[in-house]
Amino acid sequence: MTQITWLHFSDLHICPPRDGWDARKNMEQLLDQIHELNAQQGIRPDLIFFTGDAAFGQIGNKQGENIADQFEIFGNFLSSLCNVFSPPIPFRDVFLVPGNHDVDRSRIYEETTYLDSAREDEPERIFETGGRRLSIYMDRLEPYSEFLRKQNLDHLLQDPERLIYTHTRNLAGTTIGIAGFNTAWLSGRSGKNAIRTAGLLQLNRLWDHVKDASLRIALLHHPSNWLHPSEDPKLGRELRQLFDFILHGHEHEHFIETSDNSATVISVGASFHKSNRRNFNLVQFDPDSGNGEVITHSWDAQNTQVGRRTIQRRAARPAEPQLLTVDVSTSDEAFEEIRSIVNSFKKLNHDQEKDFNDF
C-alpha cells in the first residue's frame, strides 16, 4: 500500500506579552506530541500544512508586541518542528496561508474601508488589476511577506503581489496539486459573512496549475461560510467540485465533512494555549484505494485524546468542470474611484486590541 501523510495545524496566535510562559509551554507540548508520534509509531509527514494565524497581531512596539517579533518566534518553532523528524522535513514541503491575525492592522488605511461598501465586483477588479491599486490593501500583509522571505519560504511567494500559489509534489506515484488561497488580504474589522476575498478570481488564477493533478488540496484560513454573500456559497460550491481536500482553520473547531460527490473538508482546531482543547491533525491517505484516515490529537492541561476517522475520496470528479467567470473590466468611473483611494494613506486610529479578541 502506498500512502501519503500530511500534518495540519493552525491558529497559534503567538504574542509573548499577552501569553508569556504559557504560550512557550504550549509550543513545547505541541512539539512533544509530534515527537512522540514519530518516535513510537514512526510517523513522518510528507507535507506540513499551516492554515493561518501564526501571529496574534500588532498591538504595540515593545518586544513581542510587534508582529514581526511574533513571526520570528513562529519561524523558530517551524524550524524545530521540521527537525523533529529524521531526515528533517524540507521547507519546500511546508505550506502556509495567511490568516486575519497575520494582518498588521496599523497598516490598514482609512481609504481601504471603501471596499466594505463597494459594489459586489470591486474586490475582483482591484485584485486582478494589481499594481499600486492592490498594494495599498496588501500592505497590511507586508510583515507576513517579509517573514516568508527571511524564513526561506520563497516557494510561497510565487505571486508576491497577491500571496497566492500553486505547487505540485510527486509522492507515492501520485501527483499532488496544492493551491494556497489568500482570504486575509481584506481582513480588518469584518466579522462573519462580511469578508471579501475575490475568491473566485483567485480560483480562476490557480486552477490551471493544479487541474491535472491526481490529488488536489486547497488551503484557506477562512471557511467559505465566513465570506461575504457575494462569494458564499458560490466559492464553497466551486471548491468542493474541483478539489479532493479542503483544509482550513479560523473557527478553532475540529470537524470533518465528507460527501460521495464532493471534496472532503477538514477543519483543524486551534493550537494556541487559550483554546479549550488544542488540536492538530495527521492525515494518512492511500491514493490507489482512495481510502484514508484522519488522526486527531487533542489535549489540554489534564489529558490527551486521540481520535480516528476513516475517510474516502469521492466516487468521481466532474469530467470537464466549468469555472464561474468573473468580469474584471474597469470603467473610467471605477478607475477614478480607485485612484482617489490610492492617493491618500491615512491610517486608522482605533483600539487594535479589541479587534483581535474574537478569532
MOURCOR-V623477 format. One record per residue. N is the residue number from 0. D_CENTER is the distance of its C-alpha to the mean C-alpha in Angstrom with 1 decimal. Layout:
N;D_CENTER / N;D_CENTER
This chain:
0;30.3 / 1;27.5 / 2;24.2 / 3;20.6 / 4;18.7 / 5;15.1 / 6;13.8 / 7;10.6 / 8;10.0 / 9;8.0 / 10;9.4 / 11;12.2 / 12;13.3 / 13;15.7 / 14;18.8 / 15;22.2 / 16;24.6 / 17;23.2 / 18;22.8 / 19;25.2 / 20;26.3 / 21;24.4 / 22;21.0 / 23;22.5 / 24;24.1 / 25;20.9 / 26;19.2 / 27;22.5 / 28;22.6 / 29;19.2 / 30;20.5 / 31;23.8 / 32;22.5 / 33;20.8 / 34;23.9 / 35;26.1 / 36;24.4 / 37;25.0 / 38;28.5 / 39;29.8 / 40;28.2 / 41;27.4 / 42;23.8 / 43;21.9 / 44;18.5 / 45;18.4 / 46;14.7 / 47;12.1 / 48;8.5 / 49;6.4 / 50;3.3 / 51;4.2 / 52;7.9 / 53;9.8 / 54;12.5 / 55;14.5 / 56;15.6 / 57;18.8 / 58;21.7 / 59;24.5 / 60;25.9 / 61;27.1 / 62;25.7 / 63;22.5 / 64;22.3 / 65;21.1 / 66;17.3 / 67;18.2 / 68;19.9 / 69;17.0 / 70;14.9 / 71;18.1 / 72;18.2 / 73;14.7 / 74;15.9 / 75;19.0 / 76;17.4 / 77;15.3 / 78;18.6 / 79;20.4 / 80;18.1 / 81;18.6 / 82;22.3 / 83;22.7 / 84;23.4 / 85;26.3 / 86;25.8 / 87;22.7 / 88;19.4 / 89;19.3 / 90;16.4 / 91;16.4 / 92;15.1 / 93;12.1 / 94;8.7 / 95;5.9 / 96;3.3 / 97;4.9 / 98;5.8 / 99;9.4 / 100;11.1 / 101;10.1 / 102;12.5 / 103;16.1 / 104;18.0 / 105;21.2 / 106;20.2 / 107;19.9 / 108;23.2 / 109;25.5 / 110;25.8 / 111;22.2 / 112;22.8 / 113;24.7 / 114;21.8 / 115;21.9 / 116;25.2 / 117;25.1 / 118;26.0 / 119;23.5 / 120;23.0 / 121;22.9 / 122;19.1 / 123;19.5 / 124;22.5 / 125;21.1 / 126;17.9 / 127;20.3 / 128;23.0 / 129;21.1 / 130;23.3 / 131;24.4 / 132;23.6 / 133;19.8 / 134;19.9 / 135;21.1 / 136;17.9 / 137;15.6 / 138;17.8 / 139;15.8 / 140;13.0 / 141;15.8 / 142;15.7 / 143;12.1 / 144;13.6 / 145;16.7 / 146;15.0 / 147;13.7 / 148;17.3 / 149;18.9 / 150;17.1 / 151;18.0 / 152;14.6 / 153;16.1 / 154;14.9 / 155;11.5 / 156;13.9 / 157;15.3 / 158;15.3 / 159;15.5 / 160;16.6 / 161;13.5 / 162;10.7 / 163;10.1 / 164;11.5 / 165;13.1 / 166;14.9 / 167;17.3 / 168;18.7 / 169;22.0 / 170;22.3 / 171;25.2 / 172;26.6 / 173;23.5 / 174;21.4 / 175;17.7 / 176;15.7 / 177;12.0 / 178;10.2 / 179;7.0 / 180;6.7 / 181;6.9 / 182;7.5 / 183;8.5 / 184;11.4 / 185;13.9 / 186;12.8 / 187;16.0 / 188;18.2 / 189;17.2 / 190;17.1 / 191;16.6 / 192;17.7 / 193;17.7 / 194;14.3 / 195;15.0 / 196;12.5 / 197;15.0 / 198;12.9 / 199;16.0 / 200;16.8 / 201;13.5 / 202;14.3 / 203;17.9 / 204;17.0 / 205;14.9 / 206;17.1 / 207;20.2 / 208;18.6 / 209;17.5 / 210;20.1 / 211;22.6 / 212;20.5 / 213;21.9 / 214;18.7 / 215;15.6 / 216;12.0 / 217;9.2 / 218;5.5 / 219;4.0 / 220;3.5 / 221;7.2 / 222;9.7 / 223;12.2 / 224;14.9 / 225;13.6 / 226;14.2 / 227;17.5 / 228;20.4 / 229;20.5 / 230;17.3 / 231;17.4 / 232;18.8 / 233;19.1 / 234;15.5 / 235;15.1 / 236;18.4 / 237;17.7 / 238;14.5 / 239;16.6 / 240;19.5 / 241;18.0 / 242;15.6 / 243;16.7 / 244;13.6 / 245;10.6 / 246;8.2 / 247;6.3 / 248;7.1 / 249;8.6 / 250;12.1 / 251;13.1 / 252;14.9 / 253;15.2 / 254;16.4 / 255;16.9 / 256;18.0 / 257;20.2 / 258;22.5 / 259;25.2 / 260;24.3 / 261;20.5 / 262;17.2 / 263;16.5 / 264;13.7 / 265;12.5 / 266;11.1 / 267;11.3 / 268;13.1 / 269;12.7 / 270;14.0 / 271;15.7 / 272;19.5 / 273;20.2 / 274;18.5 / 275;21.4 / 276;20.3 / 277;17.6 / 278;15.9 / 279;14.5 / 280;14.9 / 281;16.8 / 282;17.2 / 283;20.3 / 284;21.1 / 285;24.3 / 286;23.8 / 287;27.6 / 288;28.2 / 289;24.9 / 290;24.9 / 291;22.5 / 292;21.8 / 293;18.9 / 294;20.1 / 295;18.7 / 296;19.8 / 297;20.3 / 298;22.4 / 299;24.0 / 300;27.1 / 301;29.4 / 302;28.1 / 303;25.6 / 304;25.1 / 305;24.0 / 306;23.4 / 307;23.5 / 308;22.9 / 309;24.0 / 310;22.1 / 311;23.4 / 312;22.1 / 313;23.4 / 314;27.0 / 315;26.6 / 316;24.4 / 317;25.8 / 318;28.0 / 319;27.3 / 320;24.4 / 321;24.9 / 322;22.0 / 323;22.5 / 324;23.9 / 325;22.9 / 326;25.8 / 327;24.9 / 328;28.5 / 329;29.2 / 330;32.5 / 331;34.6 / 332;34.2 / 333;30.4 / 334;30.5 / 335;32.8 / 336;30.5 / 337;27.6 / 338;29.9 / 339;31.2 / 340;27.7 / 341;27.2 / 342;30.7 / 343;29.9 / 344;27.6 / 345;28.4 / 346;26.0 / 347;25.4 / 348;27.4 / 349;26.1 / 350;25.5 / 351;21.9 / 352;22.1 / 353;22.6 / 354;19.5 / 355;17.3 / 356;19.1 / 357;17.2 / 358;13.6
